[in-house]
């Protein structure tokens, strides 16, 4: 099916929906200027200093660094925190919010991104489920308690050796703090905040179990397929119509719809049909 036709159907479905579920992977942030770490080459393009050190993404995003060498562990995550903080969510985030307001839709966001950009774009905190946690929150590395707290600290990083020049500490015991993010081989991630978000999402699904739902999936690839599988599950068991926006891996089985383009382009195409219908009305 052509892009235009899938976009037109998405606009129609949104108009008649009771609720919208937004599912997002790393590709949603690419149009904001964020890297997606696609393979070693993609990671090293974003972080050439790690290519010099001979480390790939899986090795850089290892929680063991916070125990063995906290300055090195915080080098990667401190740099990412600064990048996310200095990057603004693109227009597509705000188009989604406009549709929610225009059609008075209940909504929920489920994302594997840790950048906090949905909240930054004005989506309600209680309407977001960050399945891998958030770089905007910290936890103790010991951990001395189950506390999770907002990160309000700036973490400068020497980009020549990727070592942090400031190490956040636990306010309770003084041990090194780490991002409240699920990393690779991570047995000590505190999932308390994310578990509450998941409970909120399940309550949302229960509330809308008999209502027409639309799922708009953006930038979710097959390398870590959690988001794609969730979208497909919602389409199969929750009476939702799924629109998958992905430039490289757009396929989804009928009766759902594919838009083979970047997130922002796909959202703009849908919005063009919404605006066209509004002009007619």
N, C-alpha and C positions, 0 to 999 in steps of 0.2 A: 504494500500500500504506500502511496506517495505521502510525503511529508505534509502537504497541504490538506489532504483528506483526513489523515490522522489528527492533525491539529484542529480541524473543523469539528470532528467528533468529540475531541477533548473539551472544546468550548461548550458544546451542547450538553455533554454529560455533567460538567461543572454546574451548569444552570439548573439542572434537575436534581442534583445531589443534596443529601442532608449533611454530609461530612466529607472532609478531604484528609487523606493521609499522605504526607510527603516523606518519601524515603530517599536518602542521599548517601552517596559515596564520595570518594576524593575528587571525582570529576566535577562536582558542584563547585568546588573552590577554584578550579583551574581558571575559570573566566574572571575571577577576582585577582588572578595573578599568583596563586599559590601552586607549588609543585605537587605532582601526583606520585612521585617516586616509582614510576613504572619501570621495573627491572633495575639492574645495577646501573645501566647507562643513564636512565632517568634520574636515579638517586644521585649519581656522581655529577650529572649536569647541574643539579641544584646545589650539591655540596662537593665541589671539586677537592676540598681539603681532605675528605674521607677517602677519595680515590688515592691520594698521595699516601694516606695512612694504611691503605689496603683493606678498608672496612666497608662492608655493604650495609644496607638499611637494617637488616635483621641483627647484625652485630652492633651497630650504633645504638639501636633501640633496645638495649639489653638492660634489665633492671640490676644486674650484678654490678654494673659500673658504679651505682650509687653506694654500694658497700665497699668495693675495692678501691675506687678512685672517683669520689664524688664530683670533683672539679671537671673530670672528663665526662661523666654521666650528664652533668648539668650543662656541659658545653653544647651538646646536641639539642637538649630540650629548652635550654635558655635561649638559644638562637631561634628555635621554632616559636617560642612564646613571644619573642620580640617581633618576629615576622607576622604572626597572626594578629598581634595587637596593632601593628602599623598598616594592616591591610583592611580595606573596607569591603563589606559584602557587595556583590554586584547587583545590577538592576533586577535580575531574576528573583532575588529574595523578596524584593518589594512588590513585584508583580504578584507573587503568591499571596502576600498579605492583602493586596488590593482585591483579589478574587474572594478571599475569605470574608472581607468586609462587605463587598458588593453583594454577594449571594447569601450573606449571613450564615456561613458554614461553620459548624464545629470542626475542629482540626486537631491533628497530632503530627509531630515531626519525629521520625526515627532516623538517626544518622550514625554512621561509623566515624565521622569526622570529629576531631577533638578540639577544633578551633574556636568553638563558641559563637560562630558567626550567625546562627539563627537567632540567638538571644540578642546579639549585637544589632541585628536588623529589626528587632522589636517583637519577635515571637515570645510568647509567655514562657517563663521558666518551667511552669508546671505542665506545659504542653510539649516538652522536648524530652526525648529518650536518647541519650548518648551511649550507645552500646559498648563503646571502648573507653568511656570516661571523658574527662575534659582537662585540657592543659591549664585551665583557669582555677584548678583546685589542687590542694596538696594533701599528703598523708605522711605519717611518720614511717621511717624505714624499719623501725624495730619490729612491729609497731607497739608503742607503749599503751595506746588506747585505740578505739575505733574511730577517732575523730577525723573528719575531713573538713578542711577550711579553705576559704578563698585565698588565692595567691595575689597579694597586693605588692609584691616586691619586684623590682627591676633586676634582671640578671645579666649584667654585661659579660660578653664572651670575647676572648681573644681568638679571632678567626684564623690566625696562622696555625695554631695548635689545637683549636677547638676546646679550650679549657675555660670554664666559667671563672670569673673574677669575684663572684659572690656566691655563697652556698646558703640556701634557705635552711632554716632549722625548725625543729618541732618546738612549739611554744610551751609544751608540757615538760619534756625531758631534755631538750637541747640536742637530740640526735639529728642527723641529717634528714631533711624532708625530701620527698620526691613527688613528681607529678602524679595525680590520681588518675593514671592512664593504664590500661591493660597493655603491657608490653609483651615481647616474645619470650616464651619460657618464664612467664611471670606467675609465681605461686603466692605472692604476697600482696597482690592488688586488693585494696579495700573496695569492694563493690557495693558498699552500703548506699551511696548516693544513686548509683545506677540501678540498683535493685528497687529503690523507691520509684524511680522513673518508669521502670518496667511495670510495676504495680499500677501506676497511673495509666499507662497505655492499655493494660488489660481491662481496667475499669472502663476506659473509653470504648474499647471494642465491645464489651458487654452491653454498654449503653446503646450502641448503634448496631446491635446484632441483626436487627430486622430492617435497617435503613439502607437506602442506596448510597454506596460509597464510591469515591474516586481515589485511586492511588496514582500519584505522579512520582515516578522514580527518576532521579537524575544522577548521572555519573557513577553508577555502581558497576564495577567490573567483575570478572570471574576469578581474578587472582585470590581475592578474599570475598567469597560469594555470599556472605551472610545477608547483606541487604537485598540482593537479587532473590535469594530464597524466601525471604520474608515477603517481598512483593508478590511473588508467585503463590505463596501460601495464602495471602490475603485475597488474591484473585480466585483461588480454587475453593476456599472454604468460608469466606466472609462476604460473598456476593458483591465483591468490589470489581470495578473495571480498572485495569492497570494500563498506564501509559509509560512505557520505558523510553527514556531519552538518553541515548548513548551513541557516540560517533563511531565506535569500533565494534561494539558487541551489543547491537540493538535488539536482537531476536527475542521474541517472547511468543509463546504459542497462542493462537486464537482461542477465545474471542477477544483477546487483549491486543494492544496496539504498540507499534514500534515507531520511534522517531529517530532516524539515524543522523544525529547532529549533536553539537555541544549543548550543554544545559541552557545557557543563556539564549542561544538561537531558538531552541525548541520552545522555551517559555515565551519568547517574543512572538513566535508564530501562533501559539495558542491565543495569546493576548490580542493579536491582530483580528482574529475571528470574534473574540468577545467584544472588541470595540466596534466591529462591523454590525454585530447584532444589536448593540446598544444604540447605534445610529439609526437602525431601522425601527426599533421600538420607540 
